Amino acid sequence: MKTISRLFFIAGLASLSACTPSQKNMEAQEAASEGKNQVIETIMSRRSIRKYKQQPVEQEKLRQILECGINAPNGQNKQSWEIRVVNQEYISELDSLNRSLAIAKGADESKIRHTSYGAPVMIFIANDTTYDFSQVDCGLLGANMILTAKSLGLGSCCLGGIARTMKLPEAESLLKRLDLPENYNLLYAISFGYPDESPAAKPRKAEKIKFVE
């Protein structure tokens, strides 16, 4: 009798385990039928964030962002990028320099924004000037990192102007500390952190899309 009961118990467990995957498949099919797609939702809900919480980004999340970045498509697998993650001290020094340069140009000090918009993480991306498609590769790299950040609950903002500042004579020591190879050009930076705002989407110009026959 005990043997029969034990057999029924084992059979029940097998039946339960067999149902679990199919149930998950059904849920996935239902989600698909409702038009839900996590990748598309991430892309469409991403916004450039210019206000961040004073909350550090976990190292595990930062590693995931970087790993997804370097797994971006790139020409001939050249991986023609250099990536530099800077610390808070570096960001503070860059912010001080940016502020002093802006004041020297007559900017209203009260209106000068933080270099990283207050984000705790900045990542610099440089391209290989000897490869003509390197900028494309670096753009794909950045897009991967930005979307990964969004999927992990983080915000980001692409910072193009900072590259100009970094190439000024006053920023020579900061640029040197990035230790970029001789043939690499600092292209842009991205700030990452926990968002403290939820900006609305800006309209996109669909008329710029044309199908060529």
Residue pairs with C-beta under 8 A, 6 or more apart in sequence:
38 151
42 147
42 150
42 151
43 147
44 201
45 150
46 146
46 147
46 150
47 155
47 195
47 198
47 199
47 201
48 156
48 157
48 158
48 199
49 117
49 119
49 155
49 156
49 157
49 191
49 193
49 195
49 196
49 197
49 199
50 113
50 117
50 157
50 197
50 199
51 117
51 118
51 195
51 196
51 197
52 117
52 118
52 119
52 120
52 155
52 191
52 193
52 194
52 195
52 196
53 193
53 194
53 195
53 196
54 118
54 120
55 120
55 193
55 194
56 120
57 120
57 121
57 154
57 192
57 193
57 194
61 149
61 152
61 154
62 85
62 121
62 192
64 148
64 152
65 145
65 148
65 149
65 152
65 154
65 192
66 83
66 85
66 123
66 145
68 144
68 145
68 147
68 148
69 83
69 141
69 142
69 144
69 145
69 148
70 79
70 81
70 83
70 141
71 144
72 137
72 140
72 141
72 143
72 144
73 140
74 80
74 81
74 137
74 140
74 141
75 131
75 133
75 134
75 136
75 137
78 128
78 131
78 134
78 137
79 137
80 127
80 128
80 131
80 133
80 134
80 137
80 138
81 125
81 126
81 127
81 128
81 134
81 137
81 138
81 141
82 125
82 126
82 128
82 180
82 181
82 184
83 123
83 124
83 125
83 126
83 141
84 123
84 124
84 126
84 178
84 179
84 180
85 121
85 122
85 123
86 94
86 122
86 123
86 124
86 178
88 120
90 122
90 174
90 177
91 115
91 116
91 120
91 122
93 174
94 115
94 122
94 162
94 165
94 166
94 171
94 174
95 114
95 115
95 116
97 165
97 170
97 171
97 174
98 112
98 115
98 162
98 165
99 109
99 112
101 165
101 168
101 170
102 109
102 112
103 109
103 112
115 122
115 159
115 162
116 122
116 159
116 189
116 191
116 193
117 157
117 191
118 193
119 155
119 156
119 157
119 191
119 192
119 193
120 192
120 193
121 191
121 192
121 193
122 159
122 189
122 190
122 191
122 192
123 145
123 189
123 190
123 192
124 166
124 178
124 186
124 188
124 189
125 138
125 141
125 142
125 186
125 187
125 188
125 189
125 190
126 138
126 178
126 180
126 184
126 185
126 186
126 187
127 134
127 135
127 137
127 138
127 184
127 185
127 187
128 134
128 183
128 184
129 183
129 184
129 185
130 183
131 137
135 187
138 187
138 188
142 158
142 188
142 190
145 156
145 190
145 192
146 156
146 158
146 190
149 155
149 156
149 192
150 156
153 194
154 192
154 193
154 194
154 195
155 192
155 193
155 194
155 195
156 190
156 191
156 192
157 190
157 191
158 188
158 189
158 190
159 188
159 189
159 190
159 191
160 188
162 188
162 189
163 186
163 187
163 188
163 189
165 171
166 174
166 175
166 186
167 175
167 186
175 186
178 186
180 186
